[in-house]
Amino acid sequence: MEDKKIEGNEEWSLVVKPTSGWFDLHLSDVWRYRDLIMLFVRRDFVSVYKQTILGPAWFVIQPILTTIMFMVVFGGIAKIPTDGIPGALFYLSGLTVWNYFATCFNKTSSTFLANAAIFGKVYFPRLAAPVSSIISSMISLMIQFLLFILVFIYFILFKSISFHFNMYMLLIPYLIVIMGGLGLGFGIIISSLTTKYRDLTYLVGFGVQLIMYATPVVYPLSLVKDTKFRMVVLANPMSSIVETFRYAFFPKGEFHWLYLAYSSIFMLIILFFGVLLFNRTEKNFMDTV
């Protein structure tokens, strides 16, 4: 795509060309269409809760109910330790992080199927659709993060837990970037594959839930002593993100820069291959959707 190309006596503001190479990504077009992305963000947010009674309150109700269930099942019945962190804060902190990744993954994994109608009518960089899903998911993340902070303040004031500001809190924006990149990368890979293999749409829903149990959301990483299972958990790039988020507020658990570096590199690799596959699929996906 090129801007302001003069052909004969006519000046074109936009020229759309077919792409042929794997690396013809035209990522600059995504920035050029940033206004459209923000419209998609508004659409995603409004469409989900427009006809619901409680609306955005579900962003708060869902983590509260899930936290209570985890406290009863994993804390009360299974007696799984929480590294000395109050159960409500332990589970809510894990859910705050995990819900953002899961939402990004679920939304972007249906990009081609959900937007087939509009993709077939007008040109815009197709990557704008999943990128807008990553941004709109930040709204729910901010609401749930605020909920976590309010509960955290309650425990400081009325339950006398200690709190000291530490440098690891500065990593929280970086953790959000990694989670968004992982959700986008995995999501657009699945979305690209579902244009031919529809079975993957059924796999994503319960697959994300299964992966949660391979992430220290309902148990601390320190509980996994067996080397074999510990390697499996650490191979999950979300594990270090959850542990780092908790470590930022409660200097307990396990935090290692090496684990966080692994998650960062993993995110870059999966995002790179995801964009390549997405770019390749968008050229002829209308023939298979």
Sequence and secondary structure as in RCSB ss.txt:
>XXXX:A:sequence
MEDKKIEGNEEWSLVVKPTSGWFDLHLSDVWRYRDLIMLFVRRDFVSVYKQTILGPAWFVIQPILTTIMFMVVFG
GIAKIPTDGIPGALFYLSGLTVWNYFATCFNKTSSTFLANAAIFGKVYFPRLAAPVSSIISSMISLMIQFLLFIL
VFIYFILFKSISFHFNMYMLLIPYLIVIMGGLGLGFGIIISSLTTKYRDLTYLVGFGVQLIMYATPVVYPLSLVK
DTKFRMVVLANPMSSIVETFRYAFFPKGEFHWLYLAYSSIFMLIILFFGVLLFNRTEKNFMDTV
>XXXX:A:secstr
 BSSEEETTEEES B     STT   HHHHHHTHHHHHHHHHHHHHHHHTT SSGGGHHHHHHHHHHHHHIIIII
IIS    TTS HHHHHHHHHHHHHHHHHHHHHHTTHHHHTHHHHTTS S TTHHHHHHHHHHHHHHHHHHHHHHH
HHHHHHHHS       GGGGGHHHHHHHHHHHHHHHHHHHHHHHTT THHHHHHHHHHHHHHTTTTTSS GGG  
SHHHHHHHHHSHHHHHHHHHHHHHSS S   HHHHHHHHHHHHHHHHHHHHHHHHHTTTGGGT 
